[in-house]
Amino acid sequence: MDYSLPQTIDNHLGEKLIFKRILHEPDGDVLIGENFVQPGSGPPMHTHWLQDEGFTVLKGRIGYQLAGKPKQYANVGESIVFKRGVPHRFWNDGSEVLHCEAWLKPANTIIFFLSSIFAAQNKSGKAQPEFFDASYLLTRYASEYEMNEIPYFVRNVVMPIAYRIGRLFNKYEHFKDAPEPVK
């Protein structure tokens, strides 16, 4: 799927992402961007099964955690990397807006996925994305992404059933141009 870059997305929770450019490399495209996160905000524990992700703090202080590990912190000028397949979360641990330079490799479907998650959060007005949209995204793209804080039964039974019900009731017309998941 081709995207016109730069592209900016935000959610009502205080997160703004700017997808700036794609660098084409022999072993996969790298998405370069920036994120801005309000104090106390940040995504819950999640996993990128196929991608590495990195941040360099430009302003503020980032808190981060790998599943089962203690919380850690990085300040201005410091970088962190989350390896593919490792559940992680991060948040703004300071009192000012956290601003980071970010990269993700390979880019795969991340622009579509995050844009759709943010839109579904904005639609619901809550941290939890609108349920049918979340069911679509987390079922269709389960080979790429996982939201680890969603209970196993909900993630692997309830959401796939809701995904099929949503298809029956034509709730996914707005996803008609969705990219194929990467396996």
C-alpha positions as CSV (number, residue, x, y, z in Angstrom):
1,M,0.0,0.0,0.0
2,D,1.4,3.4,-1.0
3,Y,1.2,6.3,1.5
4,S,1.8,9.9,0.9
5,L,4.4,10.9,3.4
6,P,4.8,12.7,5.7
7,Q,1.5,11.7,7.4
8,T,0.4,12.6,10.9
9,I,-2.1,10.7,13.0
10,D,-3.2,11.3,16.6
11,N,-5.6,9.9,19.1
12,H,-7.6,11.6,21.8
13,L,-5.3,10.0,24.4
14,G,-2.4,12.3,23.8
15,E,-0.4,10.4,21.3
16,K,0.7,11.9,17.9
17,L,2.7,10.1,15.3
18,I,4.4,11.6,12.2
19,F,5.3,9.0,9.6
20,K,8.1,11.0,7.8
21,R,9.6,8.7,5.2
22,I,10.5,5.2,4.1
23,L,14.0,4.1,3.6
24,H,14.3,1.3,1.1
25,E,17.0,-1.2,2.2
26,P,17.8,-4.7,0.8
27,D,16.6,-6.5,3.9
28,G,13.3,-4.5,4.3
29,D,11.9,-1.0,4.3
30,V,12.5,1.2,7.4
31,L,9.8,3.6,8.5
32,I,11.2,6.8,10.0
33,G,9.0,9.0,12.1
34,E,8.5,11.0,15.3
35,N,6.2,10.6,18.2
36,F,4.8,13.0,20.7
37,V,3.2,11.6,23.9
38,Q,1.5,13.6,26.6
39,P,2.6,12.9,30.3
40,G,1.3,9.6,31.5
41,S,0.2,8.4,28.1
42,G,1.6,5.7,25.9
43,P,0.5,2.4,24.3
44,P,-0.2,-0.7,26.5
45,M,2.0,-3.9,26.4
46,H,2.1,-5.1,22.8
47,T,4.2,-7.2,20.4
48,H,5.5,-6.6,16.9
49,W,6.0,-10.2,15.7
50,L,7.9,-9.2,12.6
51,Q,9.5,-5.8,13.3
52,D,12.2,-4.2,15.4
53,E,11.3,-0.7,16.8
54,G,13.6,2.0,18.1
55,F,13.3,5.4,19.8
56,T,15.7,8.2,20.5
57,V,14.5,10.7,23.1
58,L,14.6,14.3,21.8
59,K,12.7,15.9,24.6
60,G,11.4,14.5,27.9
61,R,11.8,11.2,29.6
62,I,10.5,7.8,28.3
63,G,9.6,5.0,30.6
64,Y,9.6,1.5,29.1
65,Q,9.2,-2.1,30.1
66,L,9.7,-5.5,28.5
67,A,7.2,-8.2,29.6
68,G,8.3,-9.7,33.0
69,K,11.1,-7.2,33.4
70,P,11.5,-4.1,35.7
71,K,10.6,-0.6,34.4
72,Q,13.4,1.3,32.8
73,Y,13.9,4.9,31.7
74,A,15.7,6.9,29.0
75,N,16.4,10.6,28.9
76,V,17.3,13.1,26.1
77,G,19.9,11.7,23.7
78,E,19.4,8.1,24.8
79,S,18.0,5.4,22.5
80,I,16.1,2.2,23.1
81,V,15.3,-0.7,20.8
82,F,12.6,-3.3,21.1
83,K,13.4,-6.5,19.2
84,R,10.7,-8.2,17.2
85,G,8.7,-10.8,19.1
86,V,9.4,-9.2,22.5
87,P,6.3,-7.8,24.3
88,H,6.9,-4.2,25.4
89,R,5.3,-0.9,26.4
90,F,6.4,2.6,26.8
91,W,5.0,5.8,28.2
92,N,5.8,9.5,28.9
93,D,7.4,9.4,32.3
94,G,7.9,13.1,32.5
95,S,5.9,16.3,33.1
96,E,6.3,17.7,29.6
97,V,5.5,16.3,26.1
98,L,7.7,13.4,25.3
99,H,9.2,13.8,21.8
100,C,11.1,11.0,20.2
101,E,12.6,10.1,16.8
102,A,11.4,6.6,15.9
103,W,12.1,3.9,13.4
104,L,10.5,0.5,12.6
105,K,11.9,-2.2,10.4
106,P,10.5,-3.7,8.2
107,A,7.7,-1.2,7.8
108,N,5.2,-3.8,6.5
109,T,1.6,-2.7,7.4
110,I,2.4,-0.5,10.4
111,I,1.1,2.8,8.9
112,F,-2.2,1.3,8.1
113,F,-2.5,-0.6,11.4
114,L,-1.6,2.3,13.6
115,S,-3.7,4.8,11.6
116,S,-6.7,2.4,11.9
117,I,-6.1,1.7,15.7
118,F,-5.9,5.5,16.4
119,A,-9.1,6.1,14.3
120,A,-10.9,3.3,16.2
121,Q,-9.8,4.8,19.5
122,N,-11.1,8.2,18.4
123,K,-14.4,6.6,17.2
124,S,-14.9,4.9,20.6
125,G,-13.8,7.9,22.6
126,K,-11.9,5.6,24.9
127,A,-8.5,3.9,25.2
128,Q,-10.1,0.7,23.9
129,P,-10.7,1.0,20.1
130,E,-14.2,0.5,18.8
131,F,-14.8,-3.2,19.3
132,F,-15.6,-4.4,15.8
133,D,-12.7,-2.4,14.3
134,A,-10.4,-3.8,17.0
135,S,-11.7,-7.3,16.3
136,Y,-11.0,-6.8,12.6
137,L,-7.5,-5.4,13.0
138,L,-6.3,-7.8,15.8
139,T,-7.7,-10.9,14.0
140,R,-6.7,-10.0,10.5
141,Y,-3.2,-8.8,11.5
142,A,-2.5,-11.4,14.3
143,S,0.6,-12.6,12.5
144,E,2.1,-9.2,12.8
145,Y,0.8,-7.6,16.0
146,E,-0.6,-8.6,19.4
147,M,-2.1,-6.5,22.2
148,N,-0.8,-8.5,25.2
149,E,-3.1,-6.9,27.8
150,I,-6.2,-8.2,26.2
151,P,-7.0,-11.5,27.9
152,Y,-6.1,-14.6,25.9
153,F,-9.8,-15.8,25.6
154,V,-11.0,-12.4,24.4
155,R,-8.1,-12.1,21.9
156,N,-8.3,-15.6,20.5
157,V,-11.9,-16.6,20.8
158,V,-14.2,-13.5,21.3
159,M,-12.5,-11.2,18.8
160,P,-12.3,-13.7,16.0
161,I,-16.0,-14.5,16.4
162,A,-16.8,-10.7,16.5
163,Y,-14.6,-10.3,13.4
164,R,-16.8,-12.9,11.5
165,I,-20.0,-11.3,12.8
166,G,-18.8,-7.9,11.6
167,R,-18.1,-9.4,8.2
168,L,-21.7,-10.8,8.1
169,F,-23.1,-7.4,8.9
170,N,-20.8,-5.5,6.5
171,K,-19.1,-3.5,9.3
172,Y,-15.8,-3.3,7.5
173,E,-16.4,-1.4,4.3
174,H,-14.0,1.3,5.5
175,F,-11.3,-1.4,5.5
176,K,-11.9,-2.4,1.8
177,D,-8.4,-1.2,0.8
178,A,-6.6,-2.7,3.7
179,P,-3.3,-4.3,2.9
180,E,-2.8,-8.0,3.1
181,P,-1.3,-9.1,6.3
182,V,2.3,-10.2,6.3
183,K,2.7,-13.9,7.3
